Amino acid sequence: MSKSIKIIISALGGFILLLILGAWYASSTVDPVQLTKLLSSSVKAATGRDLKISGPVTLSFFPGISVSAERLSLSNASWASKPEMLTLKRIELDVKTLPLLSKRIEIGSVKLAGLELLLQKNPSGQANWDMSAEASNAAPAPGNGTDNADTSSVANNLIYMNSISIVDAQIQYQDAANPVSSYQIKRMSLAESGDKTVISLDMQTQGQSIGLSGKTGLLSGLFKQWDVALTKFPLDLALNMNGKSLLIKGEIIKPPKAMPSINLALSSKSFDWPTLDAVTNRAPQAIGGTQPVPAVRQAHKPQSRYVFSDEIIPFDVIPQAKGKIAIDIAELGLPKRKPIENLQATLQLDGSVIDIPNLRFQMGKGGADLQMNLSKINTANPALTAKGVTKDFTLENLLARLDPSSKVSGGGMKLAFDVQTSGKSLHQFAANSSGKIQLSINQARMGTNFLNDAGDFVVTLLDSMNPLRKKTSDTVLECAVAYLPITNGLINIANTVGLETDRLDAVLAGSINLKTEAVNLTIDPREKSGLTTGLDLAGLVKMGGTLTNPKAAINQAGVVNSAVSIGLGFLTGGVSILAENAKSMTSKSHPCRDALHPWSDIYPGAE
């Protein structure tokens, strides 16, 4: 017999002997009662919460050493709506054999079935999964020095498992102001193979089917080496949502004690923007016929008094990193909207700065070319700059994407903007903004019903300019131009908004204060032949109130001595307007031409 064969046989025999010794050691030293106590004390020391195991705990030794337990629960925060934060029907642990010889417990794999997890935040923002305070208050039991050492070993090695699988899990999230969000995981598995982790996920949330499959670097290696040594973590994943896939490829590099570097490419032929809003306030039903999770009592969420919401944007949850993310999506579907095409963007990350030097997309024949920069995201006052231009859009195409029943035709559009601002909500962004915006629209036909659905501000504005417009079935817009310079949230309109229709020309002047959303506009409507019976409307109307509650009134300085009433009393709350010696305006006006500023003054190359 050759020497190499002897060595192989000896090694195999030694390995079998070690397995037998490990099984003997486990059977003689690890009993279910002690193991239950060890697990409970480990969890108590790590989290300050109580782990209960109501079902049987069993051990098996062939083909490997495994531990299973049934009907587990983890206690919840004292203020939470349910005593248990987590319940579990069954857990199976595969225990590594060789570490047992050194009186250490290391987990090879974990299988979970029937997991129910309730995540909550109370009105003060405290989360039930934040156990740091409870863990620090959990005093170790006297005489448990050895158990505590074993506890630390178990806690450390739980994240180094070779595989984990979950079936039939349900996770609910609830905060004080929003409905319950529910996530059902049909199956999930993470399995290490060589230098890769194979990932498979099948779940549903808010009526959407989500899948994730592919390979990454070793997750256990990522946990072990994070902030210890240079770690490279490759990604090659496919995110599937409602049958459409997004490929995610690239690498994350984590130097020790430094910010991670990301280099990713996201690509898809067709993908839909996720709609993850909760559908209902009902308490979600638990899996497997168990008792439903009770709904969390919600504080009433007050309606914002502003058009631009004052709800805080959670910039603090954006992870800080360096690197680049490239996006290339041929067709991106939007919720209840027609898709946009050829979306291409590059995100350059540098800690608290996210720079998007180019963001391009198409909608029909129209195209947009935008640039954005978000900085200071880790401060109390993040800063945003945005500029761009759109070309070859039409009002008809744009509104058809928003509402397929829209009664609008034509309307060539052009938009350019260059704005700088700061804040932590849309309202703060609007209130602190400075810059320029210009919009022009040419040759559109709009149904009166569509105009009536345009919102309180637009309807009040239209009624102020032309109180007789509701007697017509549609309006022909010959042109409209709005040049809006903004200084620290104040839009000053010096006859820089004008429009021309088949019946009426109008020029607007005044201001809109985005800090308070107060409106102070003077409207100068000028009739064309056949609009009225000779009433001079010039200087007659002004708008006040706010963007959410606009009010039309009489511009007293523009009222002439009156002689005839033609039904404009609604503007003064029932008092008729009398115009003595009223006459039609015969002077020529060019509101659109006079309002339009050079496009290059707003965005270079926009001409």
C-alpha positions in Angstrom: 0.0 0.0 0.0 1.4 3.3 -1.0 2.3 6.0 1.6 -0.3 8.5 0.2 -3.1 5.9 0.5 -2.1 5.3 4.1 -2.2 9.0 4.8 -5.7 9.3 3.3 -7.0 6.3 5.2 -5.5 7.6 8.5 -6.9 11.1 7.9 -10.4 9.7 7.1 -10.2 7.4 10.2 -9.2 10.4 12.4 -12.1 12.5 11.0 -14.6 9.7 11.8 -13.1 9.4 15.3 -13.5 13.1 15.8 -17.2 12.9 14.7 -17.8 10.1 17.2 -16.1 11.9 20.0 -18.0 15.1 19.2 -21.3 13.2 19.2 -20.4 11.5 22.5 -19.4 14.9 24.0 -22.6 16.6 22.8 -24.8 13.7 24.1 -23.0 13.8 27.5 -22.7 17.5 28.1 -25.4 19.3 26.1 -28.9 18.5 27.3 -32.0 20.3 26.1 -32.8 21.9 29.5 -29.3 23.4 29.8 -29.3 24.5 26.2 -32.7 26.2 26.7 -31.3 28.1 29.7 -28.1 29.0 27.8 -30.1 30.4 24.9 -32.4 32.4 27.2 -29.6 33.8 29.2 -27.7 34.7 26.0 -30.6 36.6 24.6 -31.3 38.3 28.0 -27.7 39.4 28.3 -27.6 40.7 24.7 -31.0 42.4 24.4 -32.5 42.7 27.9 -35.6 40.9 26.6 -37.0 37.5 27.7 -36.8 34.6 25.4 -39.4 31.9 26.0 -39.4 28.4 24.5 -42.8 26.7 25.1 -42.4 23.7 22.8 -40.0 20.8 23.0 -36.3 21.1 22.5 -34.7 18.1 20.8 -31.2 17.0 19.8 -30.1 14.7 17.0 -26.6 13.5 16.2 -26.8 11.9 12.8 -25.9 12.8 10.1 -24.8 15.8 12.1 -25.5 17.5 15.4 -28.6 19.5 15.3 -30.9 21.3 17.8 -34.6 22.1 17.2 -37.1 24.1 19.3 -40.7 24.9 18.8 -43.0 27.8 19.8 -40.5 30.5 20.7 -41.2 34.1 21.6 -39.2 37.3 22.4 -40.8 39.9 24.7 -41.6 43.4 23.4 -40.9 46.9 24.6 -43.0 47.8 27.6 -44.9 50.5 25.6 -45.6 48.3 22.6 -49.1 47.1 21.6 -48.3 43.4 21.9 -46.4 41.5 24.6 -44.3 39.7 22.1 -42.1 41.4 19.5 -41.3 38.1 17.8 -42.9 34.7 17.7 -41.5 31.6 15.9 -43.1 28.2 15.3 -39.9 26.3 14.8 -36.2 26.8 14.7 -33.5 24.3 13.7 -29.8 24.8 14.4 -27.0 22.7 12.9 -24.1 22.8 15.4 -20.5 22.5 14.2 -18.8 19.4 15.7 -15.2 20.3 16.1 -15.7 23.5 18.3 -17.6 21.4 20.8 -14.3 19.7 21.7 -13.1 23.1 22.9 -16.4 23.7 24.8 -17.5 26.2 22.2 -20.8 26.3 20.4 -20.7 27.4 16.7 -23.7 27.4 14.5 -23.4 26.1 10.9 -26.9 26.8 9.7 -30.3 28.0 10.9 -33.8 27.2 9.6 -36.8 29.3 10.7 -40.4 28.6 10.1 -43.5 30.6 11.0 -41.7 33.8 12.0 -43.9 36.7 13.0 -42.2 40.0 13.7 -43.8 43.3 14.8 -41.7 46.4 14.4 -43.1 49.6 15.9 -42.2 53.2 16.7 -44.1 55.2 19.3 -45.1 58.9 19.0 -41.7 60.0 20.5 -39.8 58.1 17.8 -38.6 55.2 20.1 -38.3 51.9 18.3 -39.1 48.5 19.8 -36.1 47.0 18.2 -33.7 49.4 19.9 -32.7 47.2 22.9 -29.5 49.0 23.9 -31.0 50.6 27.0 -32.7 47.4 28.1 -29.5 45.3 27.5 -27.4 47.7 29.6 -30.0 47.5 32.4 -30.0 43.7 32.3 -27.8 42.6 35.3 -26.0 39.3 34.8 -27.1 36.6 37.2 -24.6 35.8 40.0 -22.2 32.9 39.4 -22.8 32.9 35.6 -19.3 33.9 34.5 -18.9 30.8 32.4 -22.4 31.1 30.9 -21.7 34.7 30.0 -18.5 33.7 28.1 -20.5 31.0 26.3 -23.2 33.6 25.6 -20.7 35.9 24.0 -19.4 33.0 21.9 -22.9 32.2 20.6 -23.7 35.8 19.9 -20.5 36.3 17.9 -20.9 33.1 15.9 -24.5 33.6 15.0 -23.4 36.0 12.3 -20.9 33.6 10.9 -23.4 30.9 9.9 -22.9 29.1 6.6 -26.6 29.3 5.7 -29.9 30.5 6.9 -33.4 29.7 5.5 -36.7 31.3 6.3 -40.2 30.1 5.3 -43.6 31.6 6.0 -42.6 34.7 7.7 -44.6 37.9 8.2 -43.1 41.2 9.2 -45.3 44.3 10.1 -44.1 47.8 10.6 -46.0 50.5 12.3 -45.3 54.0 13.5 -47.5 56.5 15.2 -48.6 58.4 12.1 -49.0 55.8 9.4 -50.9 52.6 8.6 -49.5 49.2 9.1 -47.0 48.0 6.4 -46.9 44.3 5.9 -44.2 42.1 4.4 -44.8 38.4 3.7 -41.7 36.3 3.1 -42.7 33.0 1.4 -39.1 31.8 1.4 -35.6 33.2 1.8 -32.3 31.5 1.8 -28.6 32.6 2.2 -26.1 29.8 1.6 -22.3 30.1 1.4 -20.6 28.2 -1.4 -16.9 28.6 -1.8 -16.2 32.3 -1.8 -19.8 33.3 -2.6 -23.1 33.6 -0.9 -26.1 32.4 -2.9 -29.2 34.5 -2.3 -32.8 33.6 -3.0 -35.8 35.6 -1.9 -39.6 35.4 -2.7 -41.8 37.8 -0.8 -44.8 40.1 -1.1 -45.6 43.5 0.2 -48.5 45.9 -0.3 -49.8 43.8 -3.2 -46.5 43.5 -5.0 -44.4 40.4 -5.7 -40.7 40.9 -5.1 -37.9 38.4 -5.8 -34.1 38.6 -5.4 -31.7 36.1 -6.7 -28.0 35.9 -7.5 -24.6 35.8 -5.7 -22.6 38.1 -3.5 -19.3 37.8 -1.6 -19.3 35.9 1.6 -21.6 37.6 4.1 -19.8 36.0 7.0 -16.6 37.4 5.7 -18.1 40.8 5.4 -19.2 40.8 9.0 -15.9 39.4 10.2 -13.7 41.8 8.3 -15.8 45.0 8.5 -13.6 47.8 9.9 -10.9 45.2 10.6 -9.3 44.6 7.2 -9.8 45.6 3.6 -12.9 43.9 2.4 -14.1 43.5 -1.2 -17.7 42.4 -1.6 -18.9 41.7 -5.2 -22.6 41.8 -6.1 -24.3 40.0 -9.0 -28.1 40.1 -8.3 -31.4 40.3 -10.1 -34.2 42.2 -8.4 -37.6 41.0 -9.7 -40.7 43.1 -9.1 -44.0 42.0 -10.6 -42.3 40.0 -13.3 -39.8 42.7 -14.3 -36.1 42.5 -13.5 -33.4 45.0 -12.5 -29.8 43.7 -12.7 -27.4 44.9 -10.0 -23.8 44.4 -10.6 -20.6 45.8 -9.1 -18.6 45.8 -5.9 -18.4 47.3 -2.5 -15.0 47.9 -1.0 -14.7 48.6 2.7 -11.3 49.8 4.0 -10.8 49.5 7.8 -12.0 52.5 9.8 -13.0 54.3 6.6 -16.0 55.0 4.5 -17.1 52.2 2.1 -16.6 52.7 -1.7 -19.4 51.6 -4.0 -19.2 50.9 -7.7 -22.6 49.6 -9.0 -24.4 49.4 -12.3 -28.2 49.1 -12.4 -29.7 48.1 -15.7 -33.0 46.9 -17.0 -35.0 46.7 -20.3 -38.2 47.3 -18.3 -38.8 48.0 -14.6 -41.6 49.5 -12.5 -41.1 52.1 -9.8 -42.2 50.4 -6.6 -45.3 51.5 -4.8 -44.8 50.6 -1.2 -47.5 52.7 0.4 -49.7 50.8 2.9 -53.0 49.8 1.4 -55.1 49.6 4.6 -55.1 50.5 8.3 -56.4 47.0 9.2 -54.4 44.8 11.4 -52.7 42.2 9.0 -53.7 38.6 9.4 -51.1 36.3 10.9 -49.8 33.3 9.0 -51.1 29.9 9.5 -54.4 30.7 11.2 -52.9 32.1 14.4 -54.3 35.1 16.1 -54.1 38.3 14.0 -51.6 41.0 15.1 -53.6 43.8 16.8 -53.6 47.1 15.0 -51.5 49.8 16.6 -53.4 52.8 17.8 -52.5 55.7 15.5 -52.1 59.3 16.1 -54.1 61.4 13.6 -51.8 62.7 11.0 -52.6 66.4 10.6 -53.1 67.6 7.0 -50.4 70.0 5.9 -51.4 73.6 5.6 -49.0 74.0 2.7 -49.0 72.9 -0.9 -45.4 71.9 -0.4 -45.5 69.3 2.4 -43.7 70.2 5.7 -43.2 66.5 6.5 -39.5 65.9 7.3 -37.5 64.0 4.7 -35.4 61.3 6.3 -32.0 62.3 4.9 -30.4 60.7 8.0 -31.2 57.2 6.8 -29.1 57.7 3.6 -25.9 55.7 4.1 -22.7 57.7 3.5 -20.3 56.2 1.0 -18.0 57.0 -1.8 -18.1 55.8 -5.4 -20.5 55.7 -8.3 -23.8 54.2 -9.2 -24.7 54.1 -13.0 -28.4 53.7 -14.0 -29.6 52.6 -17.4 -33.3 51.7 -17.7 -34.9 51.5 -21.1 -38.5 51.8 -19.7 -39.4 52.8 -16.2 -43.0 52.4 -15.3 -44.6 54.9 -12.9 -47.5 54.2 -10.5 -50.7 54.8 -12.4 -48.8 56.7 -15.1 -47.4 55.8 -18.5 -43.7 54.9 -18.4 -40.7 57.1 -19.1 -38.1 55.9 -21.6 -34.3 55.8 -21.8 -33.6 56.8 -18.2 -29.8 57.3 -17.8 -28.2 58.7 -14.7 -24.9 58.7 -12.9 -24.8 59.2 -9.1 -21.4 60.2 -7.7 -21.1 59.6 -4.0 -18.7 61.4 -1.7 -19.7 61.0 1.9 -22.4 63.6 2.7 -22.6 64.7 -1.0 -24.6 63.0 -3.8 -23.9 64.6 -7.1 -25.9 63.7 -10.3 -24.0 65.4 -13.1 -26.3 64.0 -15.7 -29.9 62.7 -15.6 -31.6 62.2 -18.9 -34.9 60.6 -19.9 -37.5 60.7 -22.6 -41.3 60.9 -22.6 -42.6 60.3 -26.1 -40.6 62.7 -28.4 -39.7 65.0 -25.4 -36.4 64.8 -23.6 -35.0 66.1 -20.3 -31.5 66.9 -19.4 -31.0 67.6 -15.7 -28.3 68.1 -13.1 -28.7 67.9 -9.3 -26.4 68.0 -6.2 -27.5 67.2 -2.7 -24.9 68.1 0.0 -24.7 68.3 3.8 -27.1 65.4 4.1 -25.7 64.7 7.6 -26.5 68.1 8.9 -29.6 69.9 10.1 -29.9 71.8 6.8 -29.1 69.8 3.7 -28.5 71.8 0.6 -29.9 71.1 -2.9 -29.0 72.6 -6.3 -31.0 71.6 -9.4 -30.9 72.9 -13.0 -32.0 71.5 -16.3 -34.0 71.9 -19.5 -36.7 69.9 -21.2 -37.4 70.1 -24.9 -40.0 68.8 -27.4 -42.6 67.9 -24.7 -46.2 68.6 -25.4 -48.9 69.4 -22.9 -51.1 66.8 -24.6 -48.5 64.0 -24.2 -47.6 65.0 -20.6 -51.2 65.2 -19.4 -52.1 62.0 -21.2 -49.5 60.2 -19.1 -50.9 61.6 -15.9 -54.5 61.1 -16.9 -55.5 59.1 -20.0 -58.9 60.8 -20.1 -57.3 64.3 -20.4 -59.1 66.5 -22.9 -56.1 68.4 -24.1 -54.5 68.5 -27.6 -51.3 70.1 -28.8 -49.3 72.5 -26.5 -45.6 72.4 -27.3 -43.7 72.9 -24.0 -40.3 74.1 -22.9 -39.0 74.3 -19.4 -35.7 75.6 -18.0 -34.7 76.1 -14.3 -31.7 76.8 -12.1 -32.5 76.7 -8.4 -30.6 76.5 -5.1 -32.2 75.8 -1.8 -31.8 74.1 1.6 -33.9 72.4 4.2 -35.3 69.1 5.4 -38.8 69.2 3.9 -40.4 70.2 0.6 -41.8 73.3 2.3 -38.4 74.3 3.6 -36.9 73.7 0.2 -39.5 76.0 -1.4 -39.2 78.6 1.4 -35.4 78.8 1.1 -35.1 78.6 -2.7 -33.4 81.1 -5.0 -33.0 81.0 -8.7 -35.0 81.2 -12.0 -37.7 79.1 -13.7 -39.2 79.7 -17.1 -42.0 77.7 -18.8 -43.6 78.3 -22.2 -46.6 76.6 -23.9 -47.8 77.1 -27.4 -51.0 76.3 -29.3 -53.1 74.0 -27.1 -56.9 73.3 -27.0 -58.2 72.5 -23.5 -61.6 71.4 -22.4 -63.3 73.4 -19.7 -63.8 70.2 -17.6 -60.0 69.7 -17.6 -59.4 73.2 -16.4 -62.0 72.8 -13.6 -59.9 69.8 -12.3 -56.7 71.8 -12.2 -56.9 72.7 -8.5 -58.2 75.6 -6.5 -55.4 78.0 -7.4 -55.7 77.5 -11.1 -59.5 77.6 -11.2 -59.6 80.8 -9.1 -57.0 82.3 -11.4 -58.9 81.4 -14.5 -62.2 82.6 -13.1 -60.5 85.9 -12.1 -59.2 86.5 -15.6 -62.3 85.5 -17.5 -65.5 85.0 -15.4 -67.4 84.0 -18.6 -65.2 81.1 -19.4 -67.5 78.5 -18.0 -70.0 79.4 -20.8 -67.7 77.8 -23.3 -66.9 74.1 -23.8 -63.2 74.6 -24.5 -60.4 77.1 -24.5 -57.8 77.7 -27.3 -54.5 78.6 -25.7 -52.4 80.4 -28.2 -49.4 80.8 -25.9 -48.4 81.1 -22.2 -45.1 82.2 -20.7 -44.2 82.2 -17.0 -40.8 83.6 -16.0 -40.4 83.2 -12.2 -37.3 84.7 -10.5 -37.0 83.5 -6.9 -35.1 85.2 -4.1 -35.1 83.5 -0.7 -38.5 82.0 -1.3 -40.1 85.1 -2.7 -41.3 84.9 -6.4 -41.5 88.4 -7.8 -43.7 88.6 -10.9 -43.2 91.9 -12.7 -45.5 91.4 -15.7 -43.5 88.2 -16.3 -46.5 85.8 -16.6 -48.6 86.3 -19.7 -51.0 84.2 -21.7 -53.0 84.6 -24.9 -56.2 82.7 -25.7 -58.7 82.9 -28.6 -60.8 85.2 -26.4 -58.6 86.8 -23.9 -55.1 88.1 -23.2 -53.8 88.4 -19.6 -50.7 89.6 -17.7 -49.9 88.9 -14.1 -47.9 91.0 -11.7 -47.2 90.7 -8.0 -45.6 88.1 -5.7 -45.9 84.6 -4.2 -44.2 84.1 -0.8 -43.2 80.4 -0.6 -42.4 80.8 3.1 -46.1 81.5 4.0 -47.5 80.5 0.5 -49.3 83.9 0.5 -50.5 85.1 -2.9 -50.6 88.7 -3.9 -51.2 89.0 -7.7 -52.7 91.7 -9.8 -54.3 90.3 -13.0 -54.7 92.4 -16.1 -57.1 90.6 -18.5 -57.8 92.2 -21.9 -60.7 91.2 -24.0 -60.7 90.2 -27.6 -63.7 90.8 -29.9 -66.9 89.1 -28.8 -65.9 88.2 -25.3 -68.1 90.7 -23.5 -70.5 93.5 -24.3 -67.8 96.1 -24.2 -66.5 95.8 -20.6 -63.0 97.0 -20.0 -61.6 94.3 -17.6 -58.1 95.9 -17.4 -56.7 96.2 -13.9 -60.0 94.9 -12.4 -59.0 91.8 -10.6 -56.4 90.7 -8.0 -55.8 87.4 -6.1 -54.9 87.0 -2.5 -55.1 84.3 0.1 -52.7 81.3 -0.1 -51.9 78.6 -2.6 -54.1 76.2 -0.6 -56.9 78.8 -0.1 -56.7 81.4 -2.9 -59.2 84.2 -3.0 -60.2 86.6 -5.8 -61.0 90.2 -5.1 -61.4 93.6 -6.7 -58.3 95.7 -7.4 -59.8 98.9 -6.1 -57.2 101.0 -7.9 -58.3 99.6 -11.2 -62.0 100.0 -10.9 -63.6 102.7 -13.2 -66.8 104.5 -12.7 -69.5 102.1 -13.6 -72.7 102.0 -15.5 -73.5 98.4 -16.5 -73.5 95.1 -14.7 -72.6 91.9 -16.6 -72.6 89.5 -13.7 -69.2 89.9 -12.2 -70.7 90.3 -8.7 -69.2 87.0 -7.5 -65.8 88.8 -7.4 -67.1 91.2 -4.6 -69.3 88.7 -2.8 -72.5 89.8 -4.5 -71.9 93.5 -5.2 -72.3 94.2 -8.9 -69.7 96.0 -10.9 -71.0 99.1 -12.8 -68.9 100.4 -15.5 -69.8 103.8 -16.9 -68.8 104.5 -20.5 -67.1 101.1 -20.7 -65.3 100.4 -23.9 -63.4 97.6 -25.5 -59.7 97.6 -25.4 -58.4 98.2 -28.9 -54.7 98.4 -28.1 -52.5 95.6 -29.2 -50.7 93.5 -26.5 -48.1 90.8 -26.6 -48.2 89.2 -23.1 -46.1 86.1 -24.1 -43.5 88.0 -26.1 -43.1 90.6 -23.3 -42.8 88.0 -20.5 -40.3 85.7 -22.3 -36.6 86.0 -21.2 -33.6 84.5 -23.0 -33.4 80.8 -22.3 -29.7 81.0 -22.1 -30.0 83.3 -19.1 -31.6 80.5 -17.2 -29.8 77.4 -18.5 -26.8 77.6 -20.8 -27.5 75.9 -24.1 -31.2 75.9 -23.6 -31.9 78.0 -26.8 
